[in-house]
Amino acid sequence: MATARKPARRRTAKPEPEPVKCTPCGGTGEVSRAVRVGRKQRVVGQQTGMCLACFGSGEATTD
């Protein structure tokens, strides 16, 4: 009489941890700066630029 075998275990790959978001830009890759004009340096708007901490990737460096 043949004995029943247990089904083989399947090894599942561990999910990769999610990358940590960059703090200055909040993970967007862009930061906003106030635009000032005139002698009194009043704020007239905002200008968006690339985040220099993560170079636009949105992920924090591992250093």
BAFIMAR-256439 format. One record per residue (C-alpha): residue number from 1; z, x, y. Coordinates in steps of 0.25 Angstrom, whole numbers, plus 5000, padded with zeros to 4 digits. Layout:
<rs>
R  num     z     x     y
R  NUM     Z     X     Y
...
</rs>
This chain:
<rs>
R  num     z     x     y
R    1  5000  5000  5000
R    2  4996  5006  5014
R    3  5007  5006  5024
R    4  5004  5001  5038
R    5  5003  5012  5049
R    6  5009  5010  5063
R    7  4999  5010  5074
R    8  4996  5023  5081
R    9  5003  5025  5094
R   10  4994  5026  5106
R   11  4998  5036  5117
R   12  4996  5031  5131
R   13  4994  5040  5142
R   14  5005  5041  5152
R   15  5000  5035  5165
R   16  4999  5045  5176
R   17  5009  5044  5187
R   18  5004  5038  5200
R   19  5002  5048  5211
R   20  5013  5049  5222
R   21  5008  5043  5235
R   22  5007  5052  5248
R   23  5019  5049  5257
R   24  5012  5051  5271
R   25  5000  5041  5268
R   26  5007  5032  5257
R   27  4996  5035  5247
R   28  4984  5030  5256
R   29  4979  5044  5260
R   30  4978  5041  5275
R   31  4988  5042  5286
R   32  4988  5035  5300
R   33  4991  5042  5313
R   34  4993  5036  5326
R   35  4982  5039  5337
R   36  4988  5042  5350
R   37  4981  5043  5363
R   38  4983  5046  5378
R   39  4994  5053  5386
R   40  5005  5044  5381
R   41  5000  5046  5366
R   42  5000  5031  5363
R   43  4996  5026  5350
R   44  4983  5019  5349
R   45  4980  5018  5334
R   46  4981  5025  5321
R   47  4971  5035  5314
R   48  4971  5036  5299
R   49  4968  5050  5292
R   50  4969  5056  5278
R   51  4983  5060  5274
R   52  4986  5075  5274
R   53  4997  5074  5264
R   54  4988  5069  5252
R   55  4974  5072  5258
R   56  4971  5057  5257
R   57  4974  5055  5242
R   58  4986  5047  5244
R   59  4994  5055  5233
R   60  5006  5064  5236
R   61  5004  5079  5233
R   62  5012  5084  5222
R   63  5017  5097  5229
</rs>
